[in-house]
């Protein structure tokens, strides 16, 4: 009987010690686990915020302030074109004229083909010029006969122009063509579409 009591007591003591040990381990392990979970959650939150901030900065486009003072979204190519347009000498600017588009015509020498709300222009690089280019020629949109076309081999934008006499009057049945070289077919089509849209808007 005594042996049974002693044995039972030992078993209960062992069970109590084991339970206390598990409880102590839980007391230590759970806070550590909680800290790890908190750290992991915080890290994930920081990653999400950082990713969100990165997306915001990528979506936001740069801005360009034109000669008219209007701030517009822009890309580097358009910003460069607007900058060159703003550098045109005052005697080469029409009243209320605005930049629409431009393309690189040739690399050597560097030439640019411009379209504005009133004209088309062809520029040749001239490092001694005040803005880096000379205006080789320019025509008002009303001087264009029909619509410009993009041709292949050779790669040209063909623009048919109305001939005028010394009084500025259009000569009947007298036309000549300007051939503007281009490097990229997509750019050529883009600027031609812009010119056509502007001509339609002006009804010329």
Backbone bond lengths (Angstrom), bond angles and torsions (degrees), N, CA, C in turn:
res aa  C-N    CA-C-N  psi(-1)  N-CA   C-N-CA  omega(-1)  CA-C   N-CA-C  phi
1 X - - - 1.462 - - 1.508 110.02 -
2 X 1.311 115.68 -45.48 1.467 120.26 179.71 1.512 110.22 -64.40
3 X 1.352 115.17 -42.77 1.475 118.22 179.12 1.513 110.53 -59.79
4 X 1.293 117.35 -38.51 1.468 120.77 -178.84 1.525 110.73 -66.38
5 X 1.338 115.36 -39.45 1.468 120.00 178.92 1.511 110.45 -65.52
6 X 1.334 116.78 -45.19 1.467 120.78 179.40 1.509 110.80 -61.28
7 X 1.354 114.55 -43.48 1.472 119.29 -178.47 1.518 110.47 -64.10
8 X 1.357 114.11 -42.34 1.469 118.38 179.59 1.517 110.56 -63.93
9 X 1.328 116.04 -41.14 1.460 119.96 178.77 1.509 111.80 -62.49
10 X 1.329 114.99 -41.34 1.470 118.12 178.99 1.517 111.09 -63.56
11 X 1.336 114.74 -42.18 1.476 118.45 179.94 1.522 111.09 -62.06
12 X 1.356 115.32 -41.27 1.461 118.84 179.67 1.514 111.13 -66.81
13 X 1.366 115.80 -38.89 1.469 118.93 177.96 1.514 110.71 -63.54
14 X 1.346 114.68 -42.85 1.478 118.44 179.82 1.517 110.35 -63.26
15 X 1.342 116.83 -41.34 1.468 121.14 -179.59 1.524 109.93 -64.29
16 X 1.386 114.43 -41.06 1.455 119.19 179.75 1.514 110.93 -64.88
17 X 1.344 115.50 -43.43 1.475 119.29 179.09 1.515 110.90 -62.95
18 X 1.337 114.74 -42.19 1.468 119.13 -179.93 1.519 110.85 -63.35
19 X 1.339 115.76 -41.63 1.467 120.05 -179.81 1.511 111.12 -65.76
20 X 1.353 115.45 -42.45 1.461 119.08 177.98 1.522 111.41 -63.16
21 X 1.351 114.66 -38.66 1.467 118.82 179.27 1.513 111.60 -63.40
22 X 1.350 115.29 -44.85 1.467 118.99 179.03 1.525 111.30 -64.09
23 X 1.342 114.40 -39.14 1.461 117.98 179.22 1.511 111.53 -64.19
24 X 1.325 115.89 -41.65 1.460 120.44 179.17 1.525 111.39 -63.81
25 X 1.356 114.77 -43.07 1.470 118.83 178.26 1.520 110.95 -62.58
26 X 1.336 115.64 -39.64 1.463 119.38 178.07 1.510 111.29 -64.64
27 X 1.366 115.23 -38.55 1.455 120.00 179.28 1.515 111.63 -61.99
28 X 1.334 115.91 -36.83 1.470 120.80 -179.23 1.517 111.19 -81.68
29 X 1.355 115.83 -43.35 1.465 120.33 -172.65 1.516 112.47 -72.10
30 X 1.339 117.16 -40.14 1.461 119.21 -174.75 1.534 113.47 -64.43
31 X 1.343 118.78 -45.35 1.470 117.41 175.24 1.520 112.24 -60.11
32 X 1.345 116.54 -39.41 1.469 119.24 179.24 1.514 110.26 -63.45
33 X 1.346 115.79 -41.68 1.460 120.51 177.75 1.517 110.63 -64.62
34 X 1.335 115.75 -39.43 1.464 119.79 178.68 1.512 111.90 -63.67
35 X 1.336 116.19 -40.97 1.472 120.56 177.37 1.516 110.56 -62.09
36 X 1.350 115.14 -42.36 1.472 119.54 179.29 1.517 110.79 -62.98
37 X 1.360 116.11 -43.53 1.463 120.20 178.56 1.520 111.21 -62.43
38 X 1.353 116.22 -42.32 1.457 120.77 179.55 1.520 111.08 -63.53
39 X 1.338 115.17 -43.41 1.469 119.81 178.92 1.518 111.03 -62.06
40 X 1.343 115.39 -44.28 1.465 120.40 179.56 1.519 111.18 -62.51
41 X 1.343 116.57 -44.54 1.467 120.83 -179.92 1.522 111.19 -64.56
42 X 1.341 116.18 -41.46 1.460 120.41 179.16 1.517 111.11 -63.38
43 X 1.336 116.02 -41.39 1.461 120.79 179.75 1.531 111.00 -62.64
44 X 1.353 115.30 -43.16 1.470 119.66 178.91 1.523 110.75 -63.88
45 X 1.341 116.45 -39.56 1.456 120.65 179.28 1.519 110.89 -63.94
46 X 1.333 116.05 -43.12 1.464 120.79 178.65 1.522 110.61 -61.89
47 X 1.350 115.78 -40.90 1.470 119.94 178.75 1.523 110.96 -62.73
48 X 1.345 115.91 -41.75 1.461 119.29 -179.85 1.520 111.02 -65.37
49 X 1.329 116.66 -43.10 1.463 120.92 179.03 1.517 110.42 -63.64
50 X 1.346 116.16 -43.84 1.465 120.53 179.59 1.514 110.72 -61.99
51 X 1.329 116.24 -42.98 1.471 120.31 178.94 1.514 110.11 -64.07
52 X 1.340 116.60 -40.63 1.462 120.90 179.40 1.523 110.56 -64.00
53 X 1.337 116.75 -43.25 1.458 120.75 178.40 1.517 110.61 -62.41
54 X 1.345 116.06 -40.19 1.462 120.36 -179.67 1.521 110.37 -63.16
55 X 1.332 116.88 -41.76 1.461 121.02 179.57 1.522 110.47 -63.83
56 X 1.314 116.77 -42.00 1.460 120.67 179.53 1.518 110.57 -59.28
57 X 1.328 116.93 -45.32 1.455 120.32 -177.80 1.524 111.59 -68.63
58 X 1.336 117.79 -32.89 1.454 120.15 179.97 1.526 111.79 -72.73
59 X 1.338 116.19 -36.43 1.460 119.99 -177.49 1.520 111.16 -72.71
60 X 1.297 117.78 -35.08 1.456 121.34 -176.24 1.523 110.24 -69.66
61 X 1.322 115.80 121.19 1.457 121.25 -178.24 1.523 111.10 -86.73
62 X 1.341 117.15 155.16 1.460 119.72 174.02 1.521 110.13 -67.48
63 X 1.316 116.66 165.36 1.461 121.17 -179.29 1.526 109.90 -117.87
64 X 1.339 115.19 151.83 1.460 120.59 177.15 1.523 108.70 -130.50
65 X 1.334 116.29 132.72 1.459 121.36 176.87 1.521 108.14 -99.82
66 X 1.323 117.35 113.38 1.459 122.21 -178.04 1.514 112.22 -77.75
67 X 1.337 115.38 176.90 1.458 120.73 179.60 1.525 111.12 -64.60
68 X 1.342 115.72 -24.14 1.462 120.65 178.41 1.524 112.61 -81.98
69 X 1.344 116.43 -0.96 1.457 120.66 177.95 1.507 115.20 83.86
70 X 1.335 117.90 0.90 1.461 121.58 -179.04 1.526 109.86 -86.45
71 X 1.341 116.13 132.64 1.461 121.84 178.68 1.522 108.44 -90.43
72 X 1.341 116.71 125.88 1.458 121.38 -177.66 1.529 109.89 -130.84
73 X 1.356 117.11 149.95 1.468 120.02 170.68 1.520 109.26 -62.82
74 X 1.311 117.76 147.14 1.460 119.11 -176.78 1.518 111.16 -152.40
75 X 1.323 114.13 167.82 1.448 122.12 170.69 1.517 106.73 -120.07
76 X 1.321 116.53 169.96 1.464 120.36 -174.21 1.526 111.72 -57.46
77 X 1.348 117.43 -42.91 1.464 120.80 -178.32 1.530 111.12 -61.86
78 X 1.328 116.18 -45.97 1.457 120.33 -179.58 1.527 111.42 -68.42
79 X 1.329 115.93 -36.72 1.461 119.83 178.24 1.521 110.73 -62.44
80 X 1.336 116.05 -42.78 1.464 120.37 177.99 1.526 110.27 -62.42
81 X 1.337 116.94 -45.68 1.462 120.53 179.48 1.515 112.38 -61.05
82 X 1.330 116.64 -43.24 1.464 120.72 178.40 1.524 110.87 -64.24
83 X 1.337 115.91 -37.77 1.464 120.04 178.86 1.525 110.71 -63.64
84 X 1.340 117.22 -47.67 1.468 120.74 179.16 1.524 110.13 -61.71
85 X 1.332 116.44 -43.79 1.468 120.34 179.35 1.527 110.94 -59.43
86 X 1.323 116.69 -42.15 1.465 120.73 -179.77 1.524 112.36 -66.32
87 X 1.354 116.90 -19.89 1.461 120.82 -179.42 1.526 112.79 -89.14
88 X 1.339 117.85 -4.92 1.465 119.34 177.95 1.528 109.33 -54.76
89 X 1.327 116.93 141.35 1.473 119.16 175.11 1.528 110.28 -57.13
90 X 1.317 116.11 150.49 1.467 120.52 -176.73 1.521 112.42 -57.56
91 X 1.340 116.86 -34.32 1.466 118.94 -178.93 1.529 111.89 -74.44
92 X 1.334 117.14 -6.88 1.464 121.39 177.74 1.532 112.19 -103.86
93 X 1.316 115.52 6.89 1.466 120.17 178.92 1.523 109.53 -107.14
94 X 1.324 115.22 132.36 1.458 120.00 171.45 1.529 108.59 -87.41
95 X 1.317 115.76 154.77 1.459 120.00 177.28 1.526 109.99 -63.57
96 X 1.295 116.12 135.02 1.482 124.34 179.09 1.524 112.85 60.09
97 X 1.315 117.70 22.81 1.467 120.72 177.61 1.521 109.76 -80.73
98 X 1.328 117.01 141.85 1.455 120.78 -179.95 1.517 112.24 -132.25
99 X 1.312 115.34 153.95 1.469 121.79 177.86 1.523 110.01 -73.97
100 X 1.338 116.45 138.07 1.465 121.47 176.00 1.522 111.31 -114.96
101 X 1.338 116.72 -55.42 1.469 119.60 -176.91 1.521 109.54 -163.69
102 X 1.336 114.84 165.38 1.467 120.07 172.58 1.521 108.47 -154.75
103 X 1.323 115.97 160.89 1.463 121.50 174.76 1.522 108.66 -136.51
104 X 1.326 115.54 159.59 1.460 120.55 171.57 1.523 107.57 -81.25
105 X 1.324 116.29 119.48 1.467 120.20 -178.39 1.527 110.72 -82.80
106 X 1.331 116.69 -52.93 1.471 121.90 177.50 1.521 109.25 -141.12
107 X 1.335 115.73 159.55 1.463 121.05 178.08 1.519 112.08 -92.31
108 X 1.334 116.96 -41.50 1.466 121.83 -177.84 1.519 110.22 -126.74
109 X 1.317 118.52 104.56 1.466 126.36 -6.52 1.524 110.86 -72.62
110 X 1.315 115.75 163.25 1.460 120.16 179.55 1.525 109.62 -71.46
111 X 1.332 115.98 119.48 1.465 120.72 178.65 1.524 109.61 -130.42
112 X 1.318 115.42 150.87 1.461 122.27 -178.87 1.520 109.87 -129.01
113 X 1.311 115.62 143.07 1.462 121.47 174.81 1.522 107.81 -113.39
114 X 1.329 115.99 121.27 1.462 122.32 -174.53 1.523 111.93 -111.21
115 X 1.321 114.47 148.14 1.463 121.90 170.45 1.523 107.98 -127.51
116 X 1.324 115.86 129.61 1.461 120.76 177.17 1.529 108.67 -120.14
117 X 1.301 115.88 -175.65 1.464 119.91 179.78 1.524 112.15 -72.99
118 X 1.340 116.80 -6.46 1.464 119.79 -179.35 1.524 113.95 -131.75
119 X 1.353 117.09 -23.22 1.468 118.52 -170.65 1.519 112.60 -141.49
120 X 1.334 113.87 171.12 1.462 122.74 163.07 1.521 105.99 -118.43
121 X 1.333 116.40 144.59 1.464 121.00 -176.87 1.518 110.02 -139.67
122 X 1.331 115.57 149.61 1.464 121.51 175.80 1.521 107.96 -121.40
123 X 1.338 116.35 122.87 1.461 122.17 -175.41 1.522 110.92 -114.08
124 X 1.329 116.17 140.43 1.461 122.71 175.88 1.521 108.41 -118.15
125 X 1.314 116.45 136.41 1.465 120.78 -178.25 1.520 111.26 -60.91
126 X 1.320 115.13 135.44 1.460 122.48 175.65 1.525 107.06 -147.46
127 X 1.325 116.09 101.45 1.461 120.72 -173.94 1.520 113.14 -64.32
128 X 1.327 117.10 -20.53 1.461 119.64 178.86 1.528 112.19 -84.76
129 X 1.344 116.14 -8.19 1.463 120.38 178.94 1.522 110.09 -73.61
130 X 1.319 116.20 157.09 1.463 120.86 -177.82 1.525 112.49 -63.41
131 X 1.334 117.80 -28.27 1.465 119.89 179.71 1.522 112.61 -122.79
132 X 1.347 116.50 12.72 1.459 120.84 171.97 1.511 115.81 91.80
133 X 1.348 118.13 -4.41 1.463 121.45 -178.66 1.526 110.55 -142.36
134 X 1.321 115.04 155.75 1.456 121.66 169.14 1.521 108.63 -109.99
135 X 1.314 116.64 143.14 1.460 120.46 175.25 1.524 107.49 -84.22
136 X 1.344 116.24 106.33 1.460 121.95 -177.15 1.528 110.92 -70.73
137 X 1.310 116.82 -44.64 1.465 121.34 175.26 1.518 109.88 -158.62
138 X 1.308 115.45 159.03 1.460 121.08 175.95 1.526 109.08 -151.38
139 X 1.337 115.84 148.41 1.462 122.25 179.58 1.522 109.44 -137.66
140 X 1.306 114.51 142.49 1.462 119.43 173.93 1.522 108.27 -71.99
141 X 1.314 115.91 148.37 1.461 119.84 -178.48 1.528 112.39 -60.28
142 X 1.315 117.54 -28.15 1.467 120.38 179.93 1.532 111.77 -72.20
143 X 1.338 116.46 -11.15 1.467 120.31 177.29 1.527 112.32 -86.52
144 X 1.326 117.15 -6.04 1.466 121.13 -179.10 1.530 109.82 -85.49
145 X 1.315 115.54 131.95 1.459 121.70 177.73 1.530 108.75 -96.91
146 X 1.327 117.12 123.48 1.456 119.95 -177.74 1.518 110.49 71.36
147 X 1.329 116.14 -143.62 1.462 121.06 179.61 1.529 109.89 -127.36
148 X 1.331 117.92 147.89 1.474 120.86 176.57 1.527 110.54 -61.52
149 X 1.325 116.36 151.08 1.469 121.09 178.86 1.525 109.95 -129.91
150 X 1.327 115.43 150.80 1.465 121.71 178.31 1.524 108.13 -100.61
151 X 1.336 117.04 124.99 1.464 121.38 -179.97 1.522 109.99 -113.96
152 X 1.342 115.70 161.37 1.461 122.60 -179.43 1.527 109.86 -118.04
153 X 1.322 114.56 145.54 1.466 122.28 171.31 1.529 113.34 46.17
154 X 1.314 120.49 74.63 1.470 124.32 6.64 1.532 112.20 -81.17
155 X 1.330 114.31 160.13 1.464 120.88 -178.26 1.527 110.65 -84.39
156 X 1.313 114.75 103.87 1.459 120.15 -179.43 1.524 110.80 -138.91
157 X 1.327 113.86 151.47 1.461 120.99 164.48 1.520 105.48 -99.34
158 X 1.306 116.69 114.60 1.462 120.79 -177.91 1.526 110.08 -93.93
159 X 1.327 114.75 126.72 1.462 121.26 -178.42 1.523 108.22 -123.81
160 X 1.299 116.43 114.62 1.460 121.56 179.18 1.523 109.04 -87.64
161 X 1.329 115.56 128.55 1.463 121.50 -175.26 1.522 111.26 -115.68
162 X 1.310 115.26 148.89 1.459 121.62 175.58 1.525 108.92 -81.56
163 X 1.298 117.08 135.36 1.462 121.34 175.67 1.522 109.28 -82.00
164 X 1.318 116.12 141.11 1.464 120.52 176.89 1.517 110.13 -121.87
165 X 1.312 116.25 154.07 1.463 120.26 177.40 1.521 110.04 -88.94
166 X 1.312 116.00 -174.02 1.468 120.43 -175.98 1.521 112.22 -64.34
167 X 1.323 117.13 -19.35 1.465 120.88 179.58 1.535 111.82 -92.21
168 X 1.353 115.60 2.73 1.452 119.25 179.26 1.506 113.80 83.41
169 X 1.326 117.10 8.28 1.466 121.17 180.00 1.525 109.82 -90.58
170 X 1.320 116.83 142.90 1.460 121.61 -178.07 1.522 111.07 -71.16
171 X 1.333 115.55 131.17 1.460 120.28 176.50 1.526 109.00 -81.96
172 X 1.297 117.01 132.86 1.458 121.11 179.82 1.522 110.92 -69.55
173 X 1.333 115.07 137.16 1.468 122.46 174.95 1.530 113.37 60.29
174 X 1.328 117.34 22.26 1.459 120.95 177.66 1.528 108.75 -120.67
175 X 1.328 115.55 114.28 1.458 120.85 -176.30 1.521 110.65 -133.26
176 X 1.303 116.90 155.23 1.460 120.63 169.21 1.524 109.03 -142.82
177 X 1.320 116.15 161.20 1.466 121.45 -171.00 1.523 110.79 -117.86
178 X 1.311 115.16 136.03 1.466 122.12 170.57 1.524 107.29 -102.34
179 X 1.328 116.42 129.71 1.467 121.53 177.86 1.530 108.56 -109.55
180 X 1.312 116.16 114.28 1.468 121.95 -178.93 1.524 108.69 -103.44
181 X 1.330 118.42 117.89 1.475 119.84 178.94 1.526 110.78 -68.73
182 X 1.318 115.68 156.31 1.462 120.22 176.32 1.523 109.34 -141.94
183 X 1.344 116.09 156.35 1.464 122.10 -179.49 1.526 112.00 -99.39
184 X 1.319 116.55 -31.01 1.466 121.34 -173.46 1.522 109.52 -128.95
185 X 1.334 116.86 124.41 1.461 121.30 -177.00 1.527 112.00 -62.80
186 X 1.336 116.23 -36.30 1.463 119.75 179.05 1.518 111.52 -63.70
187 X 1.333 116.50 -42.40 1.461 120.82 178.20 1.520 110.90 -65.47
188 X 1.340 116.33 -40.56 1.464 120.55 -180.00 1.528 110.66 -60.83
189 X 1.309 116.35 -46.92 1.468 119.96 179.18 1.525 111.37 -64.87
190 X 1.322 115.27 -36.82 1.463 119.92 -179.64 1.525 111.03 -61.35
191 X 1.336 117.38 -50.18 1.463 119.34 -175.92 1.525 111.23 -71.04
192 X 1.337 117.21 -33.74 1.469 120.07 176.58 1.530 110.05 -63.56
193 X 1.327 117.14 -42.95 1.468 120.71 177.36 1.525 111.12 -60.76
194 X 1.329 116.40 -39.64 1.464 120.75 178.89 1.527 110.70 -64.88
195 X 1.329 116.58 -41.92 1.470 120.66 179.23 1.529 110.31 -63.59
196 X 1.326 116.24 -45.75 1.468 120.71 -179.65 1.526 110.88 -62.11
197 X 1.330 117.37 -43.81 1.468 121.11 179.06 1.526 110.97 -61.12
198 X 1.335 116.46 -40.85 1.466 120.48 -179.95 1.519 111.00 -67.79
199 X 1.329 116.94 -40.93 1.465 120.76 178.20 1.529 110.83 -62.52
200 X 1.325 116.61 -39.65 1.468 120.19 177.93 1.526 110.62 -64.89
201 X 1.326 115.98 -40.99 1.465 119.99 -179.75 1.527 111.23 -64.98
202 X 1.336 116.05 -35.62 1.470 121.06 179.97 1.523 112.24 -85.79
203 X 1.343 115.45 -9.66 1.466 121.73 -178.64 1.526 111.32 57.79
204 X 1.336 115.41 49.19 1.472 120.27 177.67 1.524 109.43 -114.80
